[in-house]
């Protein structure tokens, strides 16, 4: 019986546009989805796998009806000594749950407090910073107005 995160070995029995079917030694068949073949973009599975080729993969999920989802990409990451990205995502989710007290909730979104800087390298006064911000803001706003006015079809004259 195959469990999740087990490394399995099997032969490629079929290749489709969406993945490759692999028969494992215990007789079960698993699917390596096209997104789980390589870390890069895969346009054609035949560039990576051939029917009859023996491959090693990691079991991603095992369904009750015996369907097996495999990942060649995760196996290659493990071989290179890297932590697979999907596992990193799980760690990040757990960290977020543990650090939930450090966040403020607004609806279903979490916002962290902005960083507070003790000392600033810039010795300009608050008024100088405010004036600089206002000037930059006005420049950006005028550039935005110019670009939207041309798209609205300004200068159109109604006839009739």
C-alpha positions as MATLAB code, in Angstrom:
seq = 'XXXXXXXXXXXXXXXXXXXXXXXXXXXXXXXXXXXXXXXXXXXXXXXXXXXXXXXXXXXXXXXXXXXXXXXXXXXXXXXXXXXXXXXXXXXXXXXXXXXXXXXXXXXXXXXXXXXXXXXXXXXXXXXXXXXXXXXXXXXXXXXXXXXXXXXXXXXXXXXX';
ca = [
       0.000    0.000    0.000;
       1.388    3.383   -1.030;
       1.169    6.314    1.391;
       1.436   10.060    0.760;
       5.050   11.296    0.360;
       6.356    7.768   -0.352;
       8.903    7.421   -3.136;
       7.688    4.864   -5.661;
       9.207    3.340   -8.776;
       7.290    2.219  -11.837;
       7.081    2.015  -15.618;
       5.404    4.563  -17.845;
       2.486    2.757  -19.490;
       0.854    5.628  -21.346;
       1.299    9.262  -22.234;
      -1.538   11.721  -22.805;
      -1.713   15.470  -23.335;
      -2.323   16.057  -19.609;
       0.117   13.598  -18.054;
       1.718   10.179  -17.955;
       0.344    6.967  -16.449;
       2.790    4.919  -14.376;
       2.283    1.344  -13.191;
       3.937    0.692   -9.844;
       5.342   -2.672   -8.696;
       2.291   -3.491   -6.523;
       0.055   -3.228   -9.609;
      -1.561    0.129   -8.955;
      -1.521    2.815  -11.613;
      -0.747    6.433  -10.879;
      -0.826    9.633  -12.880;
       1.982   12.165  -13.135;
       0.205   15.355  -14.166;
       1.988   17.534  -16.758;
       2.534   20.213  -14.084;
       4.371   17.664  -11.897;
       6.887   16.460  -14.518;
       9.485   19.204  -14.365;
      10.229   22.398  -12.454;
      10.115   24.338  -15.729;
       7.371   24.699  -18.310;
       6.468   21.441  -20.075;
       4.890   21.884  -23.489;
       5.293   18.264  -24.652;
       5.505   15.364  -22.224;
       7.286   13.241  -24.839;
      10.346   15.477  -24.421;
      10.666   14.199  -20.838;
       9.139   10.706  -20.706;
       8.794    7.681  -22.997;
       6.482    4.656  -22.781;
       8.307    1.798  -21.052;
      10.700    4.110  -19.185;
      11.232    3.398  -15.480;
      10.758    6.453  -13.260;
      10.815    7.305   -9.580;
       8.229    9.703   -8.192;
       6.714   10.921   -4.947;
       3.114   10.033   -4.087;
       1.129   13.278   -3.711;
      -2.237   11.755   -2.875;
      -3.894    8.372   -2.611;
      -7.634    8.238   -3.207;
      -9.981    5.694   -1.606;
     -10.736    4.151   -4.989;
      -7.024    3.463   -5.555;
      -6.203    6.461   -7.746;
      -2.675    7.647   -7.179;
      -1.301   11.102   -7.930;
       2.472   11.212   -8.470;
       5.088   13.943   -8.796;
       8.351   13.541  -10.663;
       9.151   17.205   -9.957;
       9.005   16.728   -6.175;
      11.240   13.639   -6.441;
      13.843   15.607   -8.421;
      13.746   18.417   -5.841;
      14.297   15.900   -3.045;
      17.200   14.314   -4.945;
      18.878   17.714   -5.244;
      18.475   18.274   -1.509;
      15.914   21.055   -1.883;
      12.725   21.361    0.101;
       9.901   21.065   -2.444;
       7.907   24.256   -2.998;
       4.639   22.581   -2.038;
       6.115   21.641    1.332;
       7.448   25.190    1.766;
       3.892   26.459    1.170;
       2.607   24.164    3.930;
       5.232   25.538    6.334;
       4.221   29.100    5.440;
       0.549   28.270    6.084;
       1.454   26.850    9.490;
       3.571   29.921   10.307;
       0.666   32.195    9.391;
      -1.643   30.247   11.686;
       0.874   30.473   14.530;
       1.533   34.187   13.970;
      -2.114   35.085   13.580;
      -1.943   37.090   16.804;
       0.532   39.493   15.161;
      -1.970   40.462   12.465;
      -5.099   42.557   12.433;
      -8.114   41.157   10.691;
     -10.200   43.234    8.291;
     -12.969   41.065    6.909;
     -11.314   37.898    5.705;
      -7.974   39.602    4.968;
      -5.019   39.857    7.326;
      -2.975   43.039    7.552;
       0.284   43.364    9.420;
       1.351   46.537   11.152;
       3.660   48.720    9.039;
       7.289   48.698   10.183;
       8.377   51.440   12.557;
      11.823   52.827   11.907;
      13.688   54.101   14.955;
      16.148   56.354   13.195;
      16.077   57.684    9.696;
      19.143   58.361    7.568;
      17.260   61.232    5.960;
      17.482   64.272    8.238;
      14.862   66.342    6.399;
      11.904   67.683    8.353;
       8.368   66.428    8.193;
       7.276   69.420    6.117;
      10.007   68.718    3.531;
       8.936   65.093    3.265;
       5.296   66.106    2.975;
       6.071   68.644    0.224;
       8.081   66.046   -1.708;
       5.242   63.534   -1.386;
       2.659   66.095   -2.571;
       4.809   67.063   -5.571;
       5.313   63.400   -6.597;
       1.620   62.721   -6.100;
       0.575   65.680   -8.262;
       2.954   64.603  -11.052;
       1.589   61.065  -11.029;
      -1.994   62.290  -10.951;
      -1.483   64.646  -13.895;
       0.180   61.881  -15.914;
      -2.763   59.611  -15.129;
      -5.256   62.285  -16.192;
      -3.439   62.793  -19.512;
      -3.474   59.087  -20.311;
      -7.146   58.604  -19.421;
      -8.346   61.694  -21.275;
      -6.858   60.429  -24.518;
      -8.574   57.070  -24.034;
     -11.962   58.602  -23.350;
     -12.076   60.136  -26.782;
     -11.925   63.728  -25.661;
     -12.962   66.298  -28.243;
     -15.886   64.289  -29.550;
     -18.577   66.568  -30.907;
     -22.166   65.447  -30.874;
     -23.969   65.929  -34.202;
     -27.540   66.121  -34.771;
];
